[in-house]
Amino acid sequence: MVLGGGNEEVMETMDEEFSYKVSESGQLTTTGKPPCKLYIGWRHSNPHKFAEKSVWVVEKDGSVHLLEHHNWHSSDGFEWSYSGSGPADLALALAWDMWGRQWALVHHQDLKVAFVQGLPEYAWMMTAIGLTLWRANFQRGCGCEVCGGVPWVS
């Protein structure tokens, strides 16, 4: 599967069953199937224009698509590596894709603080497993109705 264009490799991972590469110009190439759903973010480096960004979803079956932007906080699209409206929209889209609209609308700011504002500036990868583990730990202390009403205390 290939998205974008170009051929200079800047980000890569590989194992026996799945690999991906992102080129300097923003081409995502995948082979095989990942062990779980992946999210890959990449900032195109072009000194002559505003930096373009891509966030791809690699499904467990190996299919690839761009993460849908819901335009809740930022009309400029996704951002990351700081706390603001673009990172809030990325957190909203990640949570919406993983757990649906209701949970995303209530808790995307928590996800932004926990993950998105600390992502590396140019390239990153996040797994559905990592997000699920974060949510399970987060919900242990949350008492909202969406999370079950009563915080779990050990």
C-alpha positions in Angstrom: 0.0 0.0 0.0 1.4 3.4 -1.0 0.0 6.9 -0.1 1.6 10.2 -1.2 4.6 10.6 -3.5 8.4 10.7 -3.5 11.1 8.2 -2.7 13.6 9.4 0.0 13.0 7.3 3.1 12.9 9.1 6.5 10.9 6.9 8.8 10.9 3.2 8.8 10.0 0.1 10.8 10.2 -3.5 9.9 9.6 -7.0 11.3 8.9 -10.3 9.6 5.2 -9.7 9.0 4.8 -5.9 8.6 6.9 -2.9 7.6 6.3 0.7 6.7 8.3 3.6 5.3 7.6 7.3 5.0 9.6 9.2 2.4 10.8 12.8 2.6 8.0 13.9 0.4 5.3 12.2 2.4 4.8 8.8 0.7 3.7 6.0 3.1 4.5 2.5 1.9 3.4 -0.5 3.9 3.8 -4.2 3.4 2.1 -7.0 5.2 -0.3 -6.7 8.2 0.6 -4.9 11.5 0.1 -6.7 14.8 -2.5 -4.1 15.8 -4.0 -0.9 14.4 -1.4 1.8 14.0 -1.5 5.6 13.8 1.4 7.2 11.9 2.0 11.0 11.9 4.4 12.8 9.7 5.2 16.5 9.1 6.4 17.2 5.5 9.5 19.3 5.5 9.2 22.0 2.9 10.9 25.3 3.8 9.0 27.2 1.2 5.5 26.7 2.5 3.5 26.0 5.7 4.4 22.5 6.9 1.9 20.0 5.7 1.0 17.1 8.0 -0.4 13.6 7.4 -1.9 11.2 9.9 -2.5 7.7 8.6 -4.4 4.8 10.1 -3.0 1.4 9.3 -5.7 -1.1 10.1 -5.0 -4.6 11.4 -5.8 -6.1 8.0 -3.1 -3.9 6.4 -5.4 -1.3 4.8 -4.4 2.3 5.0 -6.4 5.5 5.1 -6.0 9.1 6.4 -7.4 9.8 9.8 -10.6 11.7 9.5 -10.5 15.3 10.8 -13.7 16.3 12.7 -12.9 20.1 12.8 -14.0 20.6 16.4 -11.3 23.0 17.6 -9.1 23.8 14.6 -10.1 24.5 11.0 -6.3 24.3 10.1 -6.3 20.5 10.8 -4.2 18.3 13.0 -1.1 19.3 15.0 1.0 17.8 17.7 3.9 18.3 20.1 2.3 21.2 22.0 -1.0 22.0 23.7 -3.4 23.8 21.4 -6.4 23.5 19.1 -4.7 21.4 16.4 -3.5 18.9 19.0 -7.0 18.8 20.5 -8.5 17.9 17.1 -5.9 15.2 16.7 -6.8 13.7 20.1 -10.5 14.0 19.2 -9.9 12.1 15.9 -7.8 9.4 17.6 -10.3 8.8 20.4 -13.3 9.0 17.9 -11.6 6.4 15.7 -10.8 4.1 18.6 -13.8 4.4 20.9 -16.5 6.4 19.2 -18.0 9.9 19.3 -19.4 10.0 22.9 -16.2 9.0 24.6 -14.1 11.2 22.3 -16.1 14.3 23.0 -15.9 13.8 26.7 -12.2 12.8 27.1 -10.2 14.0 24.1 -8.6 16.8 26.1 -7.3 14.1 28.5 -5.8 12.2 25.6 -4.2 15.4 24.3 -2.5 16.0 27.6 -1.4 12.4 28.0 -0.2 11.7 24.4 -0.6 14.3 21.7 1.2 17.3 23.2 4.3 15.2 23.9 4.6 13.6 20.4 7.8 14.2 18.5 7.6 17.2 16.2 8.2 15.5 12.8 7.3 11.9 12.9 5.6 9.4 15.3 3.8 6.1 15.5 1.2 5.1 18.1 -0.4 1.7 18.5 -4.1 0.9 19.4 -2.7 -1.2 22.2 -0.9 1.7 23.8 -4.0 3.9 23.5 -6.2 1.1 25.0 -3.8 0.6 27.9 -3.8 4.4 28.6 -7.7 4.4 28.5 -7.9 1.5 30.9 -5.6 3.2 33.4 -7.3 6.6 32.9 -10.8 5.1 33.5 -9.7 3.6 36.8 -9.8 7.1 38.3 -12.6 8.7 36.3 -16.1 9.0 37.8 -18.0 10.3 34.8 -21.1 8.6 33.3 -19.3 7.7 30.1 -16.7 5.7 32.1 -19.2 4.0 34.3 -20.0 6.5 37.0 -17.8 5.4 39.9 -14.0 5.5 39.9 -12.3 2.1 40.5 -10.0 2.3 43.6 -7.5 -0.4 44.5 
